[in-house]
């Protein structure tokens, strides 16, 4: 990376241009794609994600990178600097995105600042960084996010110059081999960058895992050093990962593809040749890409042996990197104007040659040009020209606004427009953004919904359906949705489903014809265990009522008391621990259970059933004055209130009327009473069918009557409940024409 010369000399204290900054990403699409249109994704059979990789985004296998669909992906794109330029300006994407999209780049290395101590440059926020990553995803460009702040190390070309060295906190180790004492690559600076990845940035990193690559730190570390290796992946004697940046990132639950820059300002091949495979093996996800920034490389006639020891010949070094069984990319390269130490013996590095070598069948490296537009640099170093006074790039197209470097990077036969292919995770247009306002919780309700998990989320613009991912541990949602293709509504969508007791973790992604969008932040819901039943105590409390009580249950919000009786089932919801049921049918059997409800509305198992029978009251009719519609055969009305229920006519305790329409019998209680019921006893020696389809009537004045019809035949008796009517007179009357004969009429009440 480059700054204008005056900035370089002021910051780096160097006599030549300072090459600063970040990294890049992974490899990609398959052979045969070189001449394909840039927007056409050539798909050969998809690769199954390795068992060791439990993420949902890009993954590596051997030397290649694959997208979430298992299709090979070759990185061909640009670096886009958000560090010196914008200071958190949210309009940056609007300014630069149209031209980047027009370049057909399939990847953008998105260069952020994050640490307040980083050389005084602008500091962005996690919210800003998320917004810029979202913008690239919305435009079908893979974002490779990187922090500039991690760049520390000594110059691989001229180690006698102390460029970019910082004092190690211990001051005891000289890693620059000839630089000033105490010059070291500070592991603390790398750790500070990792702090951001696993701290404030972790939510959006996990949200965009399907689309994102993470370039851990820009150009960090010394050259040819185990210090570089161990800072990223420290292993024990058995090869197990015990420390370093990768362990911290994976332990935090971040499973995205990681990109690691070579040490020595990104230029050191020796670190990659010596240690890249060990780092790849140590990563639990086996998901690391390695990046070289060949600014110090030159190209010469291979037959000329007169090449200085420090000068890297690009073709030879690329051959060495291609021999590794790990993915390698050219994370930064730039205009030949900024190749180093041009003399008659040193041919400057031509960006066209970088592309030719990266694209060579023997190499097949992904690549990212530095830097799309940066007003702090001269136009020649940028692919896109512009006005450095107002920090606005020129529009592209037209092609005339590309610099000479831009013509090579974008419009040459090996540039982005000819070769870059979109990742297959993107369709022809943008995918939906991540759903927001996501919530999960147990759904309250009756006993039939006691284990329902209820998810809700705000509608994602452009989504036609949603994929729901579930796990029982944080970060374990995996790649297969538990509920794919869930329909959505506006403004809020939801899904309810049954789950057992426990805590569940979720992510939701919107889907449209272009593919699945980024997932929401992880959120969780807990199904609390059902509470145990209370111990139920039922006390018959008296006339036409039952008192129900139970023991308290810890955690219960309220209790659900169910009563079953002769007229059906009823229930009461109460927070008390007792309930009095009144206006029951005295003498009728009732049963009771009590259940508990927790804070989520989940019902526990009901208590054991308890039975009770409320009292009818006393017999009010016995010995009271009685009359009837007629008195033939000596069967007088008083026989029905003599206290004898014997239904045999021959025993002298059965009443008898004439054969007549509406024959009736009645008793005067001599005062108004609360009437529970009337028990009517039938004749038993014969003729029981005569007492069929009759009315039990009550009246307080003997003139106005309220009737309850009994359609059947007492055998030998039937109880007719009168609903606690207040009455003095009770009458039994046939509906049709017949003799009326009664053995006894018992009026219960109080």
ABEGO torsion letter per residue (X at the ends): XBBBAAAAAAAAGBABBBBBEBBBBBBBBBBGAAABBAABBBBBBBBBBBAABABABBBBBEABBBBAAGBBBBBBBBBBBAAAAAGGBAAAAAAAAAAAAAAGBABBBBBBBABAABGGBBBBBAAAAAAAAAAAAAAGBBBBBBBAAABBEBBAABAABABGBBBBAAGABBAAGGBBBGBBBBAAAAAAAAAAAABAAAAAAAAAAAABBBBABBGBEBBGBAAAAAAABBBBAAGBBABEAAAAAAAAGBABBBBBBBBGGGABAAAAAAAAAAAAAABAAGBBBBBBBBAABBBBBAABABBBAABBBAAAAAAAAAABABBBBBABBBBAAABBGBBAABBBBBAAAAAAAAABAAAGBBBBBOBABBAABBAAABABBEBAAAGBBBBOOBAAABBAAAAAAAABAABAAAABBBBAABBABBBBBBBBGBBBBBBBEBAAAAABBBBBBBBBBGBABBBBBBBABBGAAEABBABBGBBBBOABBBBBBBBBBEBBBBBBBBBBAAEBBBBBBBBBBBBBBBBBBBBBBBBBAEBGBBBBBBBBBBGBABBBBBBBBAAEBBBBBBABABBBBBGBBBGBBBBBBBBBBBAAGBBBBBBBBBBBBBBAEBBAABGBBBBBABBBGGBBAAAAAAGBABABAAAGABBBBBBBBGBBBBBBAGBBBBBABBBBBBBAABGAAABBGBBBBBBAAGABBBBBBBABBBOABBBBBAGGBBBABBBBBBABBBBBBBABBBBBEX
